[in-house]
Amino acid sequence: MFKRILIPLDGSIYSDAAVRRACEVASAHGAEITGLVILNTPELLNESKLPFNAQLLDLEQRGYFQRKAQAEQRICDILKKFSDACEDRGVRHRQAELQGVPADCILEESVYYDLIVMGIETYFHLDPDKEGHSMEKVLDRTEVPILAVPYEDRSVAFKNVLVAFNGSYHSARALREFVELSEPYHFKITLLISDKDEEYADHCLHEGLEYLRANGVEDVSQVRTGKDIIQAIDEDYLNEIDLIVAGIHSKNVFRNFFVGSFVKHLIEVQKTPLFLG
């Protein structure tokens, strides 16, 4: 079971949704959650509007300290909001503060955790309205599963789960990690494969089912489709599913996306939470 959950906090509506979802998961697992705030120091140092000039040095310094004070106040507000949300839900929690590149800080801290819960979109820039790419960068390199949350997530306990499985190493790893998430829940699972090779597809479904059953997961239906995986999920499942489980490559997942990439599509539509292993 997951016992330590990390939530990168940026103060956005996506981050708020991630906190609510993390509290729900933490309650189910008896876990502690850590709210991580990050002072984006590289951006802070590069935000000067003036070219370096010895005569303007005092003005430069005053501008820097003003921006830093504003960022630190925002961090304090974010942490208080996080703490209040956890206390309202009776969830054990702690706080962590780091300075540096947001994605690097998240990855550095994540090695001590079982799960990362974060918004599908991130806003770690000094400008709180400017969207960033931290989630994509974390996906490129993480060894820890990520629960990516859209801002419209209802944060009720997951029930109907779709597991996209094709027998690859990456989908099998996601399946194994998903078993850890599933332990305290009573999921109704659809194990879905998109493949025109019936023999191979049936073999993958059988082995996936046996793995789930061996780990105490019983309510599983198997579906093989000849449709493209994106088409199948969009047309047949997206509006009925509480969670989608999918595997990702751990290196350069976004830089190497081919057109029509399944995971990229799910991230872009922001319809449902994603468990990415």
C-alpha positions in Angstrom: 0.0 0.0 0.0 1.0 3.6 -0.6 2.2 5.1 2.7 4.0 8.3 1.5 2.4 10.6 -1.1 4.0 13.7 -2.6 2.0 16.6 -3.9 3.9 19.4 -5.7 1.9 22.6 -4.9 1.7 25.6 -7.2 -1.5 27.3 -6.0 -3.5 26.6 -9.2 -6.9 25.0 -9.5 -5.1 21.9 -10.7 -3.0 21.8 -7.6 -6.1 22.3 -5.5 -7.7 19.3 -7.2 -4.6 17.2 -6.7 -4.7 18.0 -3.0 -8.3 16.9 -2.7 -7.6 13.7 -4.6 -4.4 13.0 -2.6 -6.4 13.3 0.6 -8.9 10.8 -0.7 -6.2 8.3 -1.6 -4.3 8.9 1.6 -7.5 8.3 3.7 -8.0 5.0 1.8 -4.3 3.9 2.3 -3.7 5.4 5.8 -1.0 7.4 4.2 0.8 10.7 5.0 1.0 13.3 2.3 3.7 15.9 1.8 3.0 19.2 0.2 6.1 20.4 -1.7 6.5 24.0 -2.5 9.3 25.2 -4.8 11.0 28.6 -5.0 11.8 28.9 -8.7 15.2 30.4 -8.2 16.5 30.2 -11.8 13.5 32.2 -13.0 13.8 34.6 -10.0 17.4 35.4 -11.0 16.5 35.8 -14.7 13.5 38.1 -14.2 15.5 41.3 -14.2 14.1 43.8 -16.7 17.3 45.9 -16.7 20.7 45.1 -18.2 23.5 44.9 -15.7 24.8 48.3 -14.9 26.9 49.2 -11.9 24.9 52.5 -11.5 21.7 50.5 -11.5 22.9 47.7 -9.2 20.9 49.0 -6.2 17.7 49.1 -8.3 18.4 45.6 -9.5 18.9 44.3 -6.0 15.7 46.0 -4.7 13.7 44.5 -7.6 15.1 41.0 -6.9 14.3 41.1 -3.2 10.8 42.4 -4.0 10.2 39.5 -6.4 11.6 37.1 -3.9 9.4 38.5 -1.1 6.3 38.2 -3.3 7.2 34.6 -4.2 7.8 33.6 -0.6 4.5 35.2 0.5 2.7 33.2 -2.2 4.4 30.0 -0.9 3.3 30.7 2.6 -0.3 31.2 1.4 -0.1 27.9 -0.6 1.1 26.0 2.4 -1.6 27.3 4.6 -4.2 26.4 2.1 -2.7 22.9 1.8 -2.6 22.4 5.6 -6.1 23.6 6.1 -7.4 21.2 3.4 -5.6 18.2 5.0 -6.8 19.1 8.5 -10.4 19.5 7.3 -10.2 15.9 5.9 -8.3 14.5 8.9 -5.3 13.5 6.8 -1.8 13.3 8.2 0.5 15.8 6.4 3.8 17.6 6.4 5.4 20.3 4.3 8.6 20.5 2.3 10.3 23.5 0.7 12.9 23.4 -2.0 14.6 25.9 -4.3 15.6 25.3 -7.9 14.1 24.1 -11.2 10.6 22.8 -10.3 10.8 19.5 -12.2 14.2 18.7 -10.8 13.1 19.5 -7.3 10.0 17.2 -7.6 12.2 14.3 -8.9 14.8 14.9 -6.2 12.1 14.7 -3.5 10.1 11.8 -5.1 12.7 9.1 -4.4 11.4 9.0 -0.8 7.7 8.5 -1.8 5.4 5.8 -3.2 3.2 8.1 -5.3 3.2 11.5 -6.8 -0.1 13.3 -7.1 -0.1 16.4 -9.3 -2.2 18.5 -11.6 -2.3 17.7 -15.2 -1.2 21.3 -15.8 1.4 23.0 -13.6 2.0 26.7 -12.8 5.4 27.0 -11.0 6.4 30.2 -12.8 6.7 33.4 -10.8 3.7 34.6 -12.8 0.9 32.4 -11.3 -1.1 32.5 -14.5 1.7 31.2 -16.7 1.4 27.5 -17.5 4.6 25.4 -17.3 5.8 22.0 -18.4 6.9 20.5 -15.1 4.5 17.5 -15.3 5.8 16.5 -18.8 9.4 16.8 -17.5 8.7 14.7 -14.5 7.1 12.0 -16.7 10.3 11.9 -18.7 12.4 10.8 -15.8 10.3 9.6 -12.9 10.7 6.1 -11.3 7.6 6.8 -9.1 4.1 6.4 -10.4 2.1 9.6 -11.0 -1.6 10.2 -10.4 -2.3 13.1 -12.8 -5.4 15.1 -11.9 -7.6 17.3 -14.0 -9.0 20.4 -12.3 -12.6 19.0 -12.6 -11.8 15.9 -10.7 -14.6 15.0 -8.3 -12.3 13.5 -5.7 -14.7 10.8 -4.8 -13.4 7.3 -4.3 -12.5 5.6 -7.6 -14.8 2.8 -8.7 -14.7 2.2 -12.4 -11.2 1.8 -13.7 -9.9 1.2 -17.2 -6.4 -0.5 -17.5 -4.9 0.0 -21.0 -2.7 -3.1 -21.4 -0.8 -4.4 -24.4 1.8 -6.8 -22.8 4.7 -4.3 -23.1 7.1 -3.7 -20.3 5.7 -0.3 -19.7 2.1 -1.3 -19.5 3.1 -4.3 -17.3 4.9 -2.0 -14.9 1.9 0.3 -14.7 -0.3 -2.7 -13.9 2.0 -3.8 -11.1 2.1 -0.3 -9.6 -1.7 0.0 -10.0 -2.1 -3.1 -7.8 -0.5 -1.2 -5.0 -3.1 1.6 -5.5 -6.0 -0.8 -5.7 -5.4 -2.7 -2.4 -7.9 -0.8 -0.2 -10.5 -0.2 -2.9 -13.1 -2.4 -4.5 -12.5 -1.5 -8.1 -14.6 -2.6 -11.1 -11.8 -3.0 -13.7 -11.9 -3.2 -17.5 -8.7 -4.7 -18.8 -8.5 -3.3 -22.4 -6.2 -4.2 -25.3 -6.3 -2.8 -28.8 -4.7 -5.3 -31.2 -5.9 -7.1 -34.3 -3.8 -10.2 -33.5 -6.5 -12.2 -31.6 -4.1 -14.8 -30.3 -1.6 -12.3 -28.9 -4.3 -10.1 -27.5 -6.0 -13.1 -25.7 -2.7 -14.1 -24.3 -2.0 -10.6 -22.9 -5.5 -10.4 -21.4 -5.2 -13.8 -19.8 -1.9 -13.1 -18.2 -3.0 -9.6 -17.1 -6.1 -11.1 -15.5 -4.1 -13.9 -13.8 -1.7 -11.3 -12.3 -4.6 -9.2 -11.0 -6.3 -12.2 -9.5 -3.1 -13.4 -7.9 -3.0 -10.1 -6.1 -6.6 -10.3 -4.9 -8.2 -8.1 -7.6 -11.3 -10.1 -8.7 -13.8 -7.8 -10.4 -12.2 -7.7 -13.8 -13.6 -7.8 -17.3 -11.5 -8.4 -20.4 -12.0 -6.5 -23.7 -10.2 -6.9 -26.9 -10.9 -4.3 -29.6 -9.8 -3.8 -33.2 -10.3 -0.1 -32.9 -7.4 2.3 -32.3 -6.9 2.6 -28.6 -7.7 6.3 -28.6 -10.9 5.8 -30.6 -12.0 3.0 -28.4 -11.6 4.9 -25.2 -13.1 8.1 -26.5 -16.2 6.4 -27.9 -16.8 3.6 -25.5 -15.3 4.4 -22.1 -14.2 8.0 -21.4 -17.5 9.2 -19.9 -18.0 6.2 -17.7 -14.5 5.8 -16.2 -13.2 7.2 -13.0 -9.5 6.4 -13.6 -7.4 5.3 -16.6 -4.2 3.3 -16.0 -1.5 3.5 -18.6 2.2 2.8 -19.0 4.7 5.4 -20.2 8.3 5.3 -21.4 10.5 6.7 -18.6 12.8 8.6 -21.0 11.8 11.4 -23.3 8.2 10.5 -23.3 7.0 13.9 -24.6 9.9 14.7 -26.9 9.5 11.3 -28.6 5.7 11.3 -28.9 4.4 10.1 -32.2 1.3 11.5 -33.7 -1.8 10.2 -32.0 0.1 9.1 -28.9 -2.3 7.5 -26.4 -1.0 9.1 -23.2 -0.5 12.5 -24.7 -4.1 12.4 -25.9 -5.4 11.6 -22.5 -3.4 14.4 -20.9 -4.7 16.9 -23.5 -8.4 16.0 -23.1 -8.2 16.2 -19.3 -11.3 14.2 -18.9 -10.3 11.8 -16.1 -7.5 11.2 -13.6 -4.6 9.2 -15.0 -2.5 6.7 -13.1 0.8 6.6 -15.1 3.4 4.0 -14.4 
